[in-house]
Amino acid sequence: EWTVIRQMKGNFHNKDITTLALSVYHGMIAIGRLATKFIVDYEYAKILFFINLPQGTEPTAMTFLNGFSILVIAAGNGEVYFVKLLRSNEHQYQERSM
C-alpha cells in the first residue's frame, strides 16, 4: 500500500514530461519537456525559474552536480549544457550559462 504525499498537476499543459532531475542537496527538482525546463523548490512546490534552450534542442538527460550548484543538461544534438545556479536569497536562484 502507498500514499501520494505531494502532487504537481498541469505541468506543460498536461503534456509529457521528458526529463527530470532531483537534488536533495539543493532542494530542487528540474522538470523538462522539449527545449523548456523549469526548476522547482520541491519543499514548497514553487517554480523558481525557467531555462529555455535553443529552438529545436531536445534534452535527453539532466543531473545536478551537488556541491557545485550546477545543472547539467545533455541534448540529442550531441551538446551538453552546464547551467550555474546562483543563490540570491533563501528560495531564489538565477540561471547563468557557463
N, C-alpha and C positions, 0 to 999 in steps of 0.2 A: 504494500500500500504506500502511496505517496501523496503529497500535498503541494500544490503550487503556492509558493510564498511571495512571489512577485511576478508581474507580467507586464510587458511593454507592448501595447497594441498599436496598430495603424502605421507601423514603420514603412516608409517608402510607398505610401498609399496602398498598403496590403499586397505589395509585390514581393517577389523572392528576395531574401537576404542571401547574398552570395559569399560574403566573407565576414568573419567575426573573430575578435581577439579580446582576451580578458587579462587585466593586470590587477591582481590583488594589491601589489606594491603601490600602484598609483591610484587605486580605487576607481578604475575606468574600464569601460567596455568600448571597443571600436567596432562599429557596425557598418557594413558596406553593401552597396548594390551598384553595379557598373562603375562609373567613374566617381560617384559621390560616396563619401564616408562621413560619418559623424561620430563624435566622441561623447560618451555619456558618463556622468558621475553615477555609478551604479548604486551607491547608498541612497541617493535622493532621486534617482531616475530622471535627472535633469540633463538636457543637451548642453554641452559646454561650448562646442564649436563644430563647424563643418570643414571638410577638406575636399576640394574639387580638383581631381587630377585632369590632365589634358583630355580633350574630347576624343572618344574612341578608345581610351585606355581601359582595359578590363583587368582589374586586380584578381590575382589567383590565390594570394595568401597574405596574412597580416600577422605580426607579432610585436609585442612590446619588448624593448631591451630594458629590463628592470635595473635601476640604479643609474641609468643614463637618461631617463625621460625621453626616449626615442621610440617612435612607432615606425616599423619597417613594413613597407608595402611592396610585394612582388607583383609584377604585371605580366600579362600574356604576351606582350611585345618584347619580352626579354629585359625590361628595365626594372630597377629596384629603386624605390623612393625612400629616403630617410627623412622623417618629419620630427623635428625637435619640439618637444612640449615644454613651454616656458611657464612656470607658475607665477601668476601676477598677484593672486591672493588665495585664500584657502580653497575656493571652489571654482577658480577660473584659470584657463590655460590659453596660451596663444600658439598658433601654428607658425613655424618658420622652416623654410627649406634649408637643407644643409649643402 
